[in-house]
Amino acid sequence: MYLPRELISQLYTNLVRSHHPLSPPVLLLVALEPDALCACRILTALFKRDYIPHKIQPVSGYADLARAGEDLIRPMKTSEGGSGGVVICLGVGGLVDLGSLLGLEDENSSEAMCGVEVWVLDARRPWNLSNVFGGLPMDAQTAETDTAMRRTPGVDKGCIQKSYRSGRGGIIVFDDGDIATELGTEREAYCTLSSMPDVGEDESDDEDSGDEDEDSQDTSSSRKRKSWSDRDDEGDESEMDEERPRQRRRSNSGSSIASTPRSRSPSSSQLTSPVSKPQSPGLQTAKQLRKRLRKLREKHERVLQEYNGLGTSYSEPIASMAYSLATDLGREDNDLLWLAIIGVTSLELYGHTSTGLGTSVSITNTHEHHRSWRATRSSQTYALLRDEVRRLNPPPADRSPTISPSGGGTSSPSDTSIRLTPDPRFLLLRHWSLYDSMLHSPYLASRLHVWNESGVKYLHKLLAKMGVSLTQCKQTYTHMDMDLKKTLRERLLKYAGVYGLDDLVPSGSGRASYEQEGWGFIRSWGWKAQLSAVDVGVILGAILDIGTTHTPAVSNPAAQNGSSQRTNIADDVPDRSEALLPRFFAAYDALAPNHPSHLLTAIPTAQHLLRSILRTGSSLMVKHQIRHLRAFRMGVVKDGPDLGLFANSPGALVKLALWVGEAVAVKEKDKKGSEAPTPLVLAALDEARGTYVVVGTGGGIGGSEDLEARKEKAERKAKREEAKEAKRKIREEKRAARKAARELNGDDDVDDGDEDSESSEEEDESEDESDEEDEEELARRKKRGYGHNRFGIAFQEVVEETNARVKIDSFDHCIVEVKKEDLGGFLEGLSLKAVVGR
C-alpha cells in the first residue's frame, strides 16, 4: 500500500493514539548513510516527545535486513505469539519485496503480515510494486475471500484513504508524490493482474490443434489447474479454493556468494482472484477466451517489466519527508530543520542523483524527471529550506540575514541560529587551510587537473592572481588575514572564470530569495563551533565509512545467513558488521543537537578520508590505470597505502569512484569536447577475503552513454546521410529537368528566380534535417529511464549468464563483491551490457 503525502500526519497520529509506554517498541531499521541517519534523528525526536518507546537497529545490507527479520521481527508476529507492532524502514528495502524478505508472509497464519505494520521511507527507485500496491492487511474473515485487494477497508487499488485504520499490519510506503503522479499505468496493470485468474501453460496449444476436444485438453494434464472457463463449463467449484504456489525470490544458482533479492511483480502463479464470467460465453469458445486473457495478462506484465528495467534513480531525501511530517504536526524547530538540511545536502556528497549513482544528464532539452537533482525537485526543496531558515531564524535588527564565508564567528555565546552563506565549493573550509580545502575539492581538482604537476601550478597561478601567497593560504583558516577572508568571495568571482570554474562560487547579492540559489547553510553553536551543512555531511560520511579512527578495520563483507553462503570465504576474518555498529552510533551521537564536540573531534577523520581519495585517485590518473572496456571505463585499486580503507568500505570506494569519474569526464571534455562521459567501474582488492569490491557509476557529472547508445547514434547518422543523399539526387534530377525545359524554349540564361528558389530550397531542407535530428535527440532524452544507472540490472544479468561468484548485498545494487579469480570473466560479460539507460 502507499500513503499519500497529505495523510502522513494522520498515520502518525493513529500511532500515537494506539501506543503507550507499555506497548512493544517501534523498531527502526536504518541504513548506514547520512540521509537515513538524519531521518532517524527526526523521528526519534518526535517519539520522545510523544513517549513512544522505540529501538534503533542499523542495517548495512540485505543480509542484515534478513537477520533483523529473523531475530527482531519474528517475535513480534502474531503467528509466533507476539502482539504485532510497527517497523519503520529508513533508506531500506524500497527495491525488494519486504513481505518475503522479513518473513511476514506466513502460510500458517490466518492474518496477513502477521499483525506487523511496516513503514517504508526510501529515496531509491524503482519501487518494488509488491510493496506499493500489495502488502495489504487481512483479518481471518477477509482472508477467506478471493477479492482481498478490493475489499480491504480504506484501501483503493493500493492507495490508502482517509478512512483507513492502521494497526492490522501490512506494508505502507510513504509517497513523496512520484507514485500518485507517475505510476498510474503501473498501478492499473498491477491491480488488473492481481484480479486475473490463472491460465495454465498446457492450454496455450498450437493453432493446428484448435479442433481438438476441450475435455481431452483438460484431462491431458492432471497436475495443472484448469482455467476459469473450464471450471464454469464443468461446474467444479472446488477448483476455486485450490492453493496457489508462492513465488520465491530469485536466487543466484551459479554463485557461492549470495545474490540480491529481486523485485517481483504479480505472475500467473500468484493470482488468486477470479474474474466475472463473460456476458455472452456462447459467442466465443473457451480457448478463444483463454487466448484473449493471456494476451491481456502479457500486456500488463510488459508494463511492470519495463518499469522494473528502468534502472536505479533517487527521489526526494527521506530526511525532507520526515521534516514534512514534523511540520504537519506543528513540531518543527531549528534542530529538526538542521537535520533535514544535512540529509538533503548529503545526497550530493554520496553521488545520489535523480538518474542514479554518479549519473545525471544534461538539463538542456531534457524532460523534467531526467534533469539533475539540483535542477528539478532539489531546487524546490532547497527553496523551501531557505524559507524555513528565514522563518525560524529572523535576523536581529543590527545584523545581516546571511553569513559570509569569512567565518567571523557569532556575536553571542547563546546563538544557535541557522544562516545562509555563499560559500565556495570547498570542503571543510573553516576547519582546514585554504590551500588544502581547495586542493581536496572534487570540483576544483577535476577542472584544474591537480593530480599532475601542471594542475598544481594552475592552482598556484589562481592563488597568485587572487593576491594570496602560498604561505598565507597554507595557514589554518582561522588564522588567515581577516581582510583576505572578507574579500575571498569577490576575488574568486573575479578570477574563477579564467580557469573554467564558473560554478565555483554561487552568484547573487542575497537581497532577494531568488538571488540566493545555490547558497549553502551554516549553523552556530555559540562560541563553541560554526559548521556548514556540507562540512557536517562530509564528517558524518567519514564516520560511517571508516569510523572515528584513521586505521581501517580488517576488511570483511557483511556476513551472510547460512554456512552455504559463506563458501570460499576465510573463516578467520572478523565480521564487518562488528565494526558497523559502533560507527553508526558514533555518527548518531555526533548529531546531538547541543553538542558539536563529537563533530569537531571527527574532523581529522574526514580530512584523512579526503587525503586518501586525492592520493589514490591521482595515482590512478597519473599511472594511466583507467582503461576503456567497450561500454565503460575500468580502474582497479590493487595496492597502495589506502587499499585497506577502500576495500573495507564501499562508501569510501563510491566517493573515490565519483572523484575519478568526474576527473576523467572533465579530461575527456577538454580533450575531445565530449559532454557525454563514459560510465566508470572501479574495483578494490580485498586480499583477506579473496574478493574485489566493485562499484559502477555513471562517470561523474553530466550525461552518460553506453556502447549501445553510441551504436544507435551512429545508425541514426547513417540513415540521415542516406536520406540526404536521396534528396540530393532528387534535386539534381529537378535541376536537369528545368535545364532541359529552358533549352527546349531557347532560353539559355539562368533565371535568377530559379536560382534563388533552389538555394532557399536547399536551406529549408538542411534546416528540416537539423530539426529532425534535434527532435530525435529530444525524444530520446525524454524517454523514461534515459540516463538511469543500470549497473544493478547488468550485474544480475551477468551473474545469471556466467558462473561468476558475485554477492549483491548492498541496498545500492550497483555495488557488488566478486571473487578474485572471477573478476575477468565478470567484466567481460559486463562489457556487453547496457549499463546506462538510453
Disulfide bonds with the S-S distance in Angstrom:
none
